[in-house]
Amino acid sequence: MDSESLRALQAPIKDRYRSEPAAALITLTASGRVDDPEGLSCTVETGRALVKAGLHPATGGDGTFACSGDMLLQALVACAGVTLRSVATATNIRLRGGTVHAEGDLDFRGTLGTDRAAPVGFKNIRLRFDLDGDTTPDEVATLQKLTERYCVVYQTLVSGIKPEVDFHVEPPHP
């Protein structure tokens, strides 16, 4: 896809959102099932397949299930990669290809409750782009600035949004 095709594709969407801002407010959803009484897992519906998530080996898992921490990093890589390609296309910055890598540091003492001072969650996340293209330093700076600005997952992590949580328990069935 080239920049003109991308603009043509997005123009009516952007026009609608300018004239009807409420149309741009969309709720994305994710669902999982925790029905396996024997397993410490959650089956997540991805829209294309089911992914069974479980404990990371550092917390007692056997490594056969997806790790939700890995899935968070994968979501960041996916979003940043798509955003990068969109930005490059829109700005006519020629990329032949490349890779996006994310890694994060966890102290598993926090999630296991063995040290109350240890944080639960990622202490650091690093996102790296190894790109192949004939780009100038200014073009790379533009790619970085706009990818960071428009990547939904990156911006969500940066903003530190606190999810609202609601527990609802069905009463026992007679």
N, C-alpha and C positions, 0 to 999 in steps of 0.2 A: 504494500500500500504506500502511496506517496502522500505528500502533505495536502495536495488538492483533493484527493479522494477522502482523506481523513476529515478535512474541513467540510466537504460536501456531506459526509456521513453525519457529522456532529452539528452542523448548522441548524437544522430544524429542531434538534433537541435543545440546543442552547437558546434558540429563539423562544421556544415554549417556556423554558425555565425563567427567561427574562420577563415574559409577559404573565406567567403563572408560577410565581415562586413556590407555591405550595406543591406543585407537581414534582418538584425536585426532591421533596422530602420522602424518602423511601425507607421502609424498614426491612433490613435483611434479617434472615432468621437462620438458626442452626438448631438441630435437635439431636438428642442422643437417648439411648435406652440403657438403663442399669438393671436389667431384668435377670441377669445371671447370678443366682444366689451363691454359686460355688466360686465364681471368678471375680477378681478385683478388676473389672473392666467396664467400659462404657462404649456402646456401639453408636458411632456418629454417622448420621446420614449426610453424605456430601452432595447429593443431587445426581451423582454419577455412579456411586458405589457406596458400600458401607465400609467404614474404617473402624476397626476395633482398637480402642485405646486402652492402655493398661499401665501398670507401674513400670517405671524405668528400672533397669537392673541395679542402679545405685540405691534404690529404695526397696529392693526385694523382687522385682519383676524378673521374668526369664528372658526378656528381649523379644518375645514373639509378637507383642502388640506394639502399636504405634505409641510413641511418647508424646503427651500433649505439649511438652516444652519444645520438642522437635517440630510439632505441627505449628506452633506459634512462629518459630523461625522460618518454616516453610511458607507460611502465609505472608510473612514479611518479604521473603525472597520473591514470591510470586507477584505480589503487588508492586514491589520496587522494579522488578523486571518488566512488567507490562507498562508501568508508568514511564520507565526509561525509554522503551521502544516508542511509546506514544509521543513523548517529548522530542525524541530524535526525529521522528517522522514530521511532526508539526513544525519543527524549526529547520528542517532540511539539513540536519547534521547526519552525515553518512557513517553508519556503523555496519561493518560486515558481520559482526556478531560479538560474542563475549559471554561471560558468566557472571552470575550474582551469587555471592556467598554470605551467609549469616552464621555467626556463632555467638553463643552466650555462655556466661559463667554463672553456675549455680553452686551454692553451698547446701548440700542435701541434709546437713544437720538441722537446718531450719524446718524443712517440710517433714522431717522425721521426729521433730520435737526433742532432739537430744541436746540442743543448746538454744535456749530462749533468746540469746543475743544474736544468733545467726539469722539472717533475713530469709524469709520464704519468698522465692521468686528469683528472677535474674538480677544479678548485681551489675552486670555489664552486658551489652549487646553490641557486636561489631558487624557492620554491613560493608562488604567490599565488592566493587565492580572491577572486573578485569575485562577491558573492552578491546576490540580489534577494529580499528578504523583510522582513517587519515584525518585526525581531528587536531585543532589548534588548542592551546591551553585555554583560550577564552571559550571555545565550544565545550570543552570538558567542564569548565566552571558553570556554564549555562545548563548543561545536562545535570550536574549535581544539584544546583540551586532549584531547578524546576522539578526534578525527580523528588527531592525532599519536600518541596512545597505541595505537590499534588498526590503523593503516595498516601492513600487512606490509612493503611496499617502503620506506616512510619509516623504519620501525624497523630494517630491515636496513641501510640506508645509515647511520643514526645509530650503530648498534652497531659498524660497521666490520668485519663478519665477513670473515674471510679464507677464500676458497674453497679446498678441497682440490683439487689438480690431479694427474692421472695421465696420462701419455703411454704408450700401448700401440701398438707398431708390429708389424704382421703381417710375418712373414718373407717373403722373395721366393718366388713360386710357381715351381716347376721347369718 
